Amino acid sequence: MSLTVLLLVGGMCSLLLGIQQRSLSSVSDQVAQMVQQVETQQASALEEVQQQQIAAAQRALQTKARSLASVLAKLSPVALLTLDTETLDTYCREIAADPDVVFACVFDSEGTVQSTFRNESDATLQQLLGGRVGDSAADVFTALKGKSGVFEVAADIEEEGQHLGRAVVLIRDSASASQSNSFAEFAASSEKLMGTLVDDVKQQAHTATVRGTWVGVLAGLIGLAATMIAVLLVLRSITRPLKRVAEGLKDIAQGEGDLTRRLPMRKVNCSAQKKCNRPQCPEYGKEASCWDTVGSNAAGQVHCPSILSGKYASCHECPVMQDAVRDEIDEIAAWFNTFLG
């Protein structure tokens, strides 16, 4: 029987561990799939946000460029009419001081560049032109105009309704590159974070599996011990009453055949339970098997008022005896004593 219980507990532990391991593996796979879905959705959302941010940044740059071109156009009429190149260069230099402005120049009504400012010391301009800055402002303008990421904004120069020329500002679209770099860094950081999350979940699943294995083994051993204890207690609860009955029968059989003897049974305080108020009863206020000593099974005089009055024909009808007969062994003893009585 012990071997059967051991095999049963071991099988249950193995089954539970297998179920736990599959469950943890399933959770790990589900987390990985969820992370992949989140990454896909995040990438799509980031792309959309990135495009919106770039568009907003470009609109802001264009607005600033138009404002700067308008300022240059309003400053230039007198200097353009008097061919004051030095003043025009000063205006262009002030406009180009803005970090987003690559170049600024002033054209006359014939389309000729009248300013000579080339902004040749600007690092951004040199980078765009590969270090080869043209000899004139017109050369610089022509070289920059075709460059990717550079856009032109112009404002008409007028004086008393007469068209004098154009003020031109070239802006580098640094916002797009800056936004792209920022979002690329964020995406890389997010991907790394998600990867770390998946690795952590897998590690936790592995750790939980190992811990669950030991917990399962320990639980199995505890369960086995508890089962063995329970089996022993059950067996003891069966064998002890049987042994008591067997010893009682043996005493009756091997003795002098005294049929006044009874098999031992549980003892109760009958007078307290029934409140009979009969102090002359030999078992009054005592713990005794009253059905065998003063009740219907008694070998001598019956003292129980319920039997004497005819309320019960036998103590088997009495709740006191019924409560005392708790199992089949008690029932065997009760009926055997009744038989003797």
C-alpha positions in Angstrom: 0.0 0.0 0.0 2.9 2.4 0.9 4.4 1.7 -2.5 1.1 2.4 -4.2 0.8 5.7 -2.4 4.4 6.6 -3.2 3.9 5.9 -6.9 0.6 7.9 -6.9 2.2 10.9 -5.2 5.2 10.7 -7.5 3.1 10.5 -10.6 1.0 13.5 -9.5 4.1 15.5 -8.8 5.5 14.7 -12.2 2.2 15.6 -13.8 2.0 18.9 -11.9 5.6 19.8 -12.8 5.1 19.1 -16.4 1.9 21.2 -16.5 3.8 24.0 -14.7 6.7 23.9 -17.1 4.4 24.0 -20.1 2.5 26.8 -18.6 5.6 28.9 -17.9 6.9 28.2 -21.4 3.6 29.2 -22.9 3.7 32.5 -20.8 7.2 33.2 -22.0 6.2 32.7 -25.7 3.1 34.8 -25.2 5.1 37.6 -23.7 7.6 37.4 -26.6 4.7 37.6 -29.1 3.1 40.5 -27.2 6.5 42.4 -27.2 6.8 41.8 -30.9 3.3 43.2 -31.5 4.1 46.2 -29.3 7.3 46.8 -31.2 5.5 46.7 -34.5 2.7 49.0 -33.3 5.2 51.3 -31.6 7.3 51.5 -34.8 4.2 52.5 -36.8 3.2 55.0 -34.2 6.7 56.5 -34.0 6.9 56.8 -37.8 3.6 58.7 -37.8 4.7 60.9 -34.9 8.1 61.4 -36.5 6.5 62.6 -39.8 4.2 64.9 -37.9 7.1 66.4 -35.9 9.2 66.8 -39.0 6.4 68.5 -40.9 5.8 70.8 -37.9 9.5 71.6 -37.6 9.7 72.4 -41.4 6.7 74.7 -41.1 8.3 76.5 -38.2 11.6 76.9 -40.2 9.7 78.2 -43.3 7.9 80.7 -41.1 11.1 81.9 -39.6 12.8 82.0 -43.0 10.0 84.1 -44.4 10.2 86.5 -41.5 14.0 86.9 -42.0 13.6 87.4 -45.7 11.0 90.0 -45.1 13.3 91.8 -42.6 16.1 91.8 -45.1 13.8 93.1 -47.9 12.7 96.0 -45.7 16.3 96.9 -44.8 17.7 96.8 -48.3 16.0 99.4 -50.5 18.3 102.4 -49.8 21.5 100.4 -49.9 20.4 98.6 -53.1 19.5 101.9 -54.8 22.8 103.5 -53.8 24.7 100.3 -54.6 26.0 100.3 -51.0 27.4 96.8 -51.1 29.0 97.0 -47.7 25.7 97.8 -46.0 24.0 95.0 -47.9 26.7 92.6 -46.7 26.1 93.8 -43.1 22.4 93.0 -43.4 23.1 89.6 -45.0 25.7 88.8 -42.3 23.2 89.6 -39.5 20.5 87.4 -41.1 23.0 84.6 -41.5 23.9 84.7 -37.8 20.8 82.7 -37.2 21.9 79.0 -36.7 19.4 77.7 -39.2 20.3 80.2 -41.9 23.1 78.9 -44.3 23.2 81.9 -46.7 21.6 85.3 -47.4 21.9 87.6 -50.4 20.3 90.5 -52.2 19.3 90.5 -55.9 18.5 93.6 -58.0 15.6 93.8 -60.4 17.7 92.3 -63.2 18.4 89.1 -61.1 22.0 90.0 -60.3 23.4 89.4 -56.9 24.5 92.8 -55.5 25.7 91.6 -52.1 29.2 90.1 -51.8 28.8 88.3 -48.5 29.6 84.6 -48.9 29.5 83.3 -45.3 32.5 81.3 -46.1 33.5 80.8 -42.4 30.2 79.0 -41.6 30.9 75.3 -40.8 27.5 74.2 -42.1 28.0 75.9 -45.4 31.5 74.4 -45.8 30.1 71.0 -45.0 27.3 71.4 -47.6 29.8 72.5 -50.3 32.5 70.0 -49.4 34.9 72.8 -48.3 34.8 74.4 -51.8 33.2 77.8 -51.3 32.7 79.8 -54.5 34.5 83.0 -55.3 31.4 85.1 -55.4 28.1 85.3 -53.6 26.4 84.3 -56.9 28.5 81.1 -57.0 27.7 80.3 -53.4 24.0 80.8 -54.1 24.0 78.6 -57.2 25.9 75.8 -55.4 23.6 75.8 -52.4 20.4 76.0 -54.4 20.6 72.5 -55.6 21.6 70.9 -52.3 19.2 68.4 -50.6 17.9 69.7 -47.3 18.3 73.4 -48.2 15.3 75.4 -49.2 15.0 79.0 -50.4 12.7 81.7 -49.2 12.5 85.1 -51.0 10.9 88.4 -50.3 10.4 91.3 -52.8 12.3 94.5 -52.2 10.1 97.5 -53.1 10.3 101.2 -52.6 7.2 103.4 -53.2 5.6 100.7 -55.3 8.7 100.1 -57.4 10.1 96.6 -57.6 13.8 96.9 -56.8 14.8 93.2 -56.4 14.6 90.2 -54.0 16.0 89.4 -50.6 16.8 85.6 -50.5 17.4 83.5 -47.4 18.6 79.8 -47.7 17.6 77.7 -44.7 19.0 74.2 -44.0 16.4 71.7 -43.0 18.2 70.6 -39.9 14.9 69.8 -38.1 14.3 66.7 -40.3 17.7 65.3 -39.6 17.5 66.1 -35.9 14.0 64.6 -35.5 15.1 61.5 -37.4 18.2 61.0 -35.2 16.1 61.5 -32.1 13.5 59.0 -33.1 16.2 56.5 -34.3 17.8 56.7 -30.9 14.5 56.3 -29.1 13.6 53.3 -31.3 17.0 51.7 -30.7 16.6 52.3 -26.9 13.0 50.9 -27.0 14.1 47.8 -28.9 16.9 47.2 -26.5 14.4 47.6 -23.6 12.0 45.2 -25.2 14.8 42.7 -25.8 15.8 43.0 -22.1 12.2 42.5 -21.1 11.9 39.3 -23.1 15.2 38.0 -21.7 14.1 38.8 -18.2 10.8 37.0 -18.7 12.5 33.9 -20.0 15.0 34.0 -17.1 12.2 34.4 -14.6 10.3 31.5 -16.3 13.4 29.3 -16.0 14.0 30.3 -12.4 10.3 29.7 -11.6 10.5 26.3 -13.3 13.5 25.3 -11.2 11.9 26.7 -8.0 8.7 25.0 -8.9 10.5 21.7 -9.4 11.9 21.8 -5.9 8.7 23.1 -4.4 6.9 20.2 -6.2 9.3 17.7 -4.9 9.0 19.1 -1.4 5.3 19.2 -1.6 5.3 15.6 -2.9 7.4 14.5 0.1 5.2 16.4 2.5 2.1 14.9 0.8 3.5 11.5 1.0 4.3 11.9 4.7 0.8 13.3 5.4 -0.7 10.5 3.5 1.2 7.9 5.4 0.3 9.5 8.7 -3.4 9.7 7.6 -3.3 6.0 6.6 -1.7 5.0 9.9 -4.3 7.0 11.8 -7.1 5.4 9.9 -5.7 2.0 10.4 -5.3 2.7 14.1 -8.8 4.0 14.4 -10.0 0.7 12.8 -7.7 -1.8 14.5 -7.9 -0.4 18.1 -11.7 -0.8 18.4 -11.4 -4.2 16.8 -8.7 -5.2 19.1 -10.7 -4.0 22.1 -13.7 -6.0 21.0 -11.6 -9.0 20.3 -10.0 -8.8 23.7 -13.4 -8.5 25.3 -14.7 -11.5 23.5 -11.6 -13.4 24.4 -12.0 -12.6 28.1 -15.6 -13.7 28.0 -14.7 -16.9 26.2 -11.6 -17.9 28.2 -13.1 -16.8 31.5 -15.7 -18.6 33.5 -18.4 -17.8 31.0 -19.6 -14.8 33.0 -22.4 -13.5 30.7 -22.9 -10.5 32.9 -19.7 -9.0 31.5 -20.1 -6.5 28.6 -17.8 -5.4 25.8 -16.4 -2.0 26.7 -18.0 1.0 24.9 -17.8 4.8 25.2 -18.9 6.4 28.4 -21.2 9.3 28.7 -22.9 11.4 31.5 -26.4 10.3 30.9 -28.0 12.2 33.8 -26.4 15.5 32.6 -27.7 15.0 29.0 -31.2 13.9 29.9 -31.5 16.0 33.1 -33.4 13.1 34.7 -32.9 14.3 38.3 -32.8 10.8 39.6 -29.9 10.7 42.2 -30.8 7.2 43.3 -29.6 5.8 40.0 -26.1 4.2 40.5 -24.7 6.0 37.4 -26.2 9.4 38.3 -23.6 12.2 37.7 -21.1 9.6 36.4 -19.4 8.9 33.0 -20.6 5.4 32.2 -22.1 3.1 29.5 -25.5 3.5 31.1 -27.3 1.3 28.6 -25.2 -1.7 29.7 -25.2 -0.9 33.5 -28.6 0.6 34.3 -30.5 0.5 31.0 -32.1 -2.2 28.9 -28.8 -4.2 28.5 -28.2 -4.3 32.2 -27.6 -7.8 33.7 -29.1 -6.6 37.0 -31.8 -4.1 38.0 -32.8 -1.5 35.4 -32.8 2.1 36.8 -33.3 4.2 33.7 -36.6 6.0 34.0 -37.2 6.1 30.2 -37.0 2.3 30.1 -39.0 1.8 33.3 -41.8 4.2 32.1 -42.0 2.5 28.8 -40.9 5.6 26.9 -38.2 3.4 25.2 -38.5 -0.3 24.7 -34.7 -0.5 24.3 -31.8 1.9 24.9 -31.1 1.6 21.2 -34.0 4.1 20.8 -32.4 6.6 23.2 -30.4 9.5 21.7 -27.7 9.1 24.4 -26.8 5.6 23.2 -27.2 6.6 19.5 -24.7 9.4 20.0 -22.3 7.0 21.7 -22.5 4.5 18.8 -20.3 6.4 16.3 -19.0 3.6 14.0 -19.6 0.0 13.0 -17.3 -1.3 15.8 -19.4 0.5 18.4 -22.5 -0.9 16.8 -21.1 -4.5 16.9 -20.3 -4.1 20.6 -23.7 -2.6 21.3 -25.7 -5.4 19.7 -23.4 -8.0 21.2 -24.1 -6.5 24.7 -27.8 -6.4 23.8 -27.6 -10.1 22.9 -26.0 -10.9 26.2 -28.6 -8.7 28.0 
